[in-house]
Amino acid sequence: VGLTLSDAQAQWIDEKRAPEVTARVESWADHVPTSRYDAIVSIEAFEAFAKLRLPADDKLRVYRTFFERCHDWLRSGGRLSLQTIAYGNSGPEDFADFIANDVFPESDLPKLHEIAEAVERRFEVETLVNHRDHYARTLRCWRERLLAARDTAVREVGEPVVERYEEYLRLSEYMFSAGTCDLLRIGLRRIDHPRPTRRS
Ligand SMILES: C[S@@+](CC[C@H](N)C(=O)[O-])C[C@H]1O[C@@H](n2cnc3c(N)ncnc32)[C@H](O)[C@@H]1O
């Protein structure tokens, strides 16, 4: 079962006609599985869960709710693989208005400590890697391809759009190269018997 908010993505998956895969246009917040999952994979959606400028407590509550849902949906010992961009050597205050307002107006990035706090007593961390260099390389390749096909791109979408993409790709490559942003890949294992929080 795959969840997406995009009709086009769900349609693309349906057209693949892979009978073992079902795409649903549904938020994780509304999802009710028919049986428990062995594993959950979440790739680059986490950035969209908390809106920019949400108060810290509310942001943590959204993350905690997501991990609680995943915990409920997994069988005993099930695993959750999470890939997300995160603030590295930075915070929201360091971001160019162009990225915050024009490119990702709805999104905020997590900090590693927020993820660590949100998984507490739900999941244990099995693996954690920061592959920011992978994204720096990817963004460089995308920019090189755009440059190589620049004339065609300008004909199809116009000079201003191409310039915006060039700026986005250049800035993003810099952010991953410099460590302003991290690319976290976290392997989590369900804690089957979470200890209740002791009240003092
Ligand atoms: C940047 S794209 C990443 C796409 C994904 N990695 C893939 O390979 O298809 C973000 C994806 O997260 C999905 N998404 C964002 N918020 C979501 C939510 N609340 N519930 C389900 N999917 C969500 C979007 O629909 C989109 O498919």
The ligand as an ORCA input file, in Angstrom:
! r2SCAN-3c Opt
* xyz 0 1
  C       8.964     15.202     -2.322
  S       7.740     14.027     -2.695
  C       8.648     12.521     -2.501
  C       8.125     11.431     -3.358
  C       8.544     10.024     -2.972
  N       9.845      9.957     -2.442
  C       8.437      9.079     -4.138
  O       9.391      8.400     -4.416
  O       7.398      9.025     -4.743
  C       6.734     14.076     -1.235
  C       5.645     13.037     -1.221
  O       5.075     13.013      0.081
  C       3.664     12.900     -0.067
  N       3.044     13.423      1.169
  C       3.238     14.625      1.756
  N       2.460     14.742      2.854
  C       1.772     13.575      2.973
  C       0.790     13.084      3.889
  N       0.363     13.816      4.918
  N       0.309     11.838      3.697
  C       0.718     11.086      2.639
  N       1.641     11.492      1.743
  C       2.160     12.728      1.897
  C       3.353     13.713     -1.295
  O       2.108     13.373     -1.865
  C       4.526     13.307     -2.202
  O       4.232     12.120     -2.887
*
